[in-house]
Amino acid sequence: MMKTYELLTDINMVHQFIKKHDLAFLFISTPNCSVCHALLPQIQQMLERFPKIKLALIDAHIVPEVAGEFSVFTAPVLLLFINGKEYIREARIVHTQLLEQKITKIYELLYE
């Protein structure tokens, strides 16, 4: 199974997504980013184990404001927000096992 994502196409949608979900995971990518395309399915698969985390995909070319607002200088950038506050940030080279360990720790603190 793969976690589905919401495609956010403007900055207001991004803010609403973060506000609406206690656990909001943003995957910020660009169209010509081969790392992004390879990483997204891995992240979708990993997040299946965390049902309360909601996933959104943002194309930084479609929503250029994300760069300034979230200090995004490269792609991909992965951000986990808890109740509107940024808790995890991974960029460019993402070690999925380490990321999963970080998410697991937070998730267990919140839900166990």
N, C-alpha and C positions, 0 to 999 in steps of 0.2 A: 504493500500500500504506500501511497505517496500523499503527503499532506497537501491539500489544495491551498492556493494562495489567492489573495485579492490583489488585483492590479490597480494601483493608485496612480492617477493621471494628472493630479494637480496638488499643490501644496496644502490646500484646505482639506482634501481627502486624507492626506498624510496626518494632519493634526487631528482630524476626526477619528481616524483609525487608532491612534495612540490614546486618545481620550476614551474611546468606546471600550477598549479591551484592557483588562488588568495586566495581561502579559501580551505585549505587542512586539513582534519580531519583524524588523524591516530588512529586506534584502535589496540593496541598492546596486544596480548594475548599469552597464552601457551596452549598446547593441554589438559593438565590435570586440567585446571582452571575452576571449575564449575561456579564461578561468571562470568567469561568471556562469557561462553556459554549462561547463562541466560541474561546477559546484552546486548549482541550484537543485538538481535532483537528489544529490547527497543530503543537502539540508532538508529537503522535503521528506526524505526517508527518515532522517534522524528525528525530526520534529513530530513524526507519527507517535513517538513514545511519550510525548508531552501534550496530551489532548487540550490542555487549557491555554497553550500558547497559540496565538493567531498569527499567521504569516501573511506578509504583504510584499509585493514586488514593485519596485519603483525603478523606472528607466530614467537615469539622470539627464538624458538628452530631452526627454519629454517634460520632466519636472526639474529644470535647471536650478530652481530655488533650493533644492535639498542640499546642494553643495555648500552654499553659504550658511544655511540654517543648522546643518548638522556637521559642519566642518568635514566635508567629504572631498578628498583630493585625489582619490584613486578609485578603482573598482576591482573587485566588489567590496562593498562595506556592509557588514552585518551588525545590526543594532538590536539589542533586546531592551525594551522598556518595561518597567514594572510600575504600575500606577502612575504612568507619565514621566518616570525618571529613568534616565539611561543607566543600565547596570552592566551591560556587556557591549564591547565594541571590538570587532575583528575587521581587519582590512587587508586587502591584496592577497597575501599568502595565509590561508586559513587552515589550521590544523584541526580537522573535524573531531578527532578524538579528544583533544584538549577542550575544544568548545563544548562538546557533549558533557565532559566532566564538570565544567563550570555551570552549565545549565542544570545538570542533575543536582548539584549542591543547592542551588537556589530553589529549584522546584521542590526538593525534599524539605527544605526549611519552610516553604510556604504551605505545602499540602500534606505533610505527614505528622 
